[in-house]
Amino acid sequence: MVVDDDDNLREMLSTALHFAGYRTYGARTAAEGLRMIQERSPDLVVLDVQLPDGNGFDLCRGVRERGITTPVIFLTARDQSGDVIAGFTDGGDDYVTKPFRLAELSLRITAILRRTGAGPVHVLRVGDVVLDQVKHQVTMAGHPVEMTPKEFDVLRFLLANRGRVMSKAQIIQGAWQVEHVGDESLVETYISRLRTKLSDDDASFIRTVRGRGYAVDDAADLDPIVLGGSTAGAVDG
C-alpha cells in the first residue's frame, strides 16, 4: 500500500511495484490511509511523512497503538537525524529519503517482506496465458510460446498490470526501465508480435484503447502478494 498525496509519485511507485510482481493500492491522506490499513490488513505500507491532514509519523504511531504490526517504510524529503530517529521511534521499519532510486526502494521492500514471510508472485496467469518469471517461460493453454527477452518483458508488464490501461510511455518505462527509447511506435511492434504469438488476431487478449494505450483485462484469477492485503487489491495509483 502506498500512502502519498503526490498522484504522480503514487502512480510511478505502483507501476514499478506491479512490474516487480506486487499488487498495490493507494491512499492520499492520513485518514484514508488509516482506514484502509485497518480494513485491508496490508503486507507493507510505503508512507509519506508530509500528508494533507497530518503526518506519517502520527499515522504510524496510531497504527502501532492499535496493535497493527504491518511493516512501514517512510518515504520523505526530510533527512535530518531527528526525523530519522522519530520515524523509527514511532514504529517505522525503514526510512528512505527523496529523491530516491526505485531499485533501492524495491530491494528494501523485498528484504522486509522476506523477513515477514511474504514476497512477490512468480507466476502471472490471465486466461490461458501463464508467465513464469523464475523459469522465464510463457505457455498458452499448456503449450510453450517462444518469446524474445523483450517480448517477455512487455508481456510481463501488461500481465502484472492486468485491468489497467497502460500508455506507450508507461510500457516503455516498465519494460525497458527507461523514460523513453526514441520512437514509441516500437511498442506497437512488440504488441503486434505478442498478438501473433498468442493467436490474438482479434485483439481480444491485448486490447487497444484508442488514444490511451493497451490493456489486458481478462477476469481470470490472479493472486500475487499485495502491498495492501493478500487477497484483492484495487490499484489507485
N, C-alpha and C positions, 0 to 999 in steps of 0.2 A: 504494500500500500504506500502511495506517495502523497504526503500532505504538504502542499505548497501552493501559494496563491498565484504564482507565475505560470500561466497557462502554457506558454511555450516550453518552459523547462519541464513541466509535468508531462507534456506530450513527448518531448525528447527522451526523457527517462523511461516512459512506458514503452516507446518504440524499441529502445535499446534492450530493455529487460525482456520484452516479448521475444526478440531475436535470440536472446540467451536461453530461452525456454521457460520463462516465468509468465504467469498471468497477473496483471496488475489492475488496480482501480485507484482513483484519486479523490482527494478532498481539498477544498480551497481554504477552509477556515479551521480554527481550533475546535469550535463546537461541532462542526461536521465531522472532523477527524475523530473526536472522542466518541461520537455516536456510532460511527462506522467501525471503530476498533471494538466497541462493546458488542455490536450486532454481528460482526463477521469473523471475529477471532483471527486476525491476520497472522501469518507466519513471520512477517517482519515489516517494520514501518520505517520509511525514509522520511524524516521530519524536518521541515524548515524551522528555523528559530523565530524569524520575524513573520508573524501572521496578522491578518487584518484585525482580528478580535482578541489578540493576546500574543503569547509567545510559546514556542515549542517546549521550553524548559518547564513552564507551568503545566502544559498539557501532559508531558511525560510524567511529571510528579503526580498529577491527578490519576493517570493510568496506573501507576505503581501503588498509589493509596487504595485503589480498588482491587488490588491483588492480581492485576494483569501482568504477566511476565513476558509479553511479546517483545522481542528484541527491537531496539530503536537505534537507528543511525541518524545523528543530527547532521543536517546539511545547511551551512550558513556562511556568510561572509565575515562573521565575527570570529577573529582568530586570536584575540587576547587570551593570555593564560588563564585569567579569571573566568572567561566564558567557557573555555575548555573544561576547567575544573567544575564549573557549575553544571555543565552538560552531564558529566559522569556522576556528580553528586546527586543529581535529580533522577538518575536511573538509566541514563543512556548507555549503550553498549559500544558505540563508536562515534567519532566526530570527524566530519570531512568538511574542509573549508572551500569556499568558492573563490576563484574558479577551480574546477576540478576536472580530472580526466575520467571519462566514462569507464575506461578499462579498469582504473584503480577502484572506483566505486563498485563495479561488478565483482571484482575479486574480494572486496571486503564483505559484500553481501553473501557471496558463495561461502566464504570462511565462516561467517556466523551461522548460516543455515546448515552447514556441515556439522557444526558443534551441536546444533539443536535437533539434528536428525532429519532435516528437510533438504531439498535440493531441486534443481530444475528437471523437467521431464526430458527423457532421451528419445522418446518415440512420439511423433506427431501423426495423428490419424484423422483424416477427413474423408468420409465416404469410403471408397475402395482404395484410396491412396494412403500409403503408410510410408513415413520417412523416419529412418533410424539414424539419429545424429551420432551415435557411437560407432556403428558399423559403416556409416556413410553410404547407406543403401536406400533405394526407393523401390517400392513394389506397388503394383496396381492389380487388385483382385488376386493377390497372391503371386503374381508374376513379376520378376525383376524388370526394372526400367533403367537402362543405362543413362547416366547423367554426367555431363562435364562438371568440374568443380563449381563453376559459376552458375550453371543451371541449378545445381543442387542448392546453392546459397539463395538464389532468388525464390525457389520453391519453398525452402525452409522459412524464409522471411514471410511469405504470404500465408503459409500454414500457421505459423506462430501468431500471426495477426488475424486469424480467422474471424470473419464477421465485421472487419473494418475495411473501409475503402482507403487504399494506400496510393498516394500520388507517385509519379515517376521519381520525384526528388526524394521521397521517403524510401522508396525501393533502392535507389542508388546509395543513399546513406546507410541503409540497413544491410544490403547485400555486398556492397563494395567497401563499406566502412569509410567512406569519404563523403565530402559535401557535394561533389559533382565529378563526373567523368567526361565532361565535354557535352556531346550531343545526347540529349535524353531519349532520342529515338532508339538508342541502344537497348533501353528497357523493352520497347516494342519488339525488338528482335528476339530477346530472350523469352518474352511471353509467348511469341509465335512458336518458338522451338518447344517450349513446355507443352503447349496445346497439342502440337503434333505428337509428341512422345506420350502424352496422356490421353490420346484419342479424344481430344476436346474440340473437335471441329465446330461444334455449335456454340462454343464459348459458354457452356453451362457450368463448368467447374471453375475456371478463372473468368470471372465476369468483368466486362468493361463497363465502367461508369463514365459516360461521355463528359469530358471536361474536368474530371476529377482523378481518375486512376483506375485501379483494378482491385477486385475483391474475391476472396474465396469464402463463401458464406454457407456452405453445406451445414446442416444442423446435426451432423453426426457427433457423437460423444468425443470430447477432448478433455482430458483430466490432468493437466500439468499442476505442479505445485504453484500455489497462488501467493503473491506478495500481498496478501489481504484475504487469506482464508483458503483452505484446501479443497473447497467444493466449487461453487460457481464464482465468477468474478467478472463483473461488467468493467469495461475499460473506459474510464472517463478522461483519460489523458495522462 
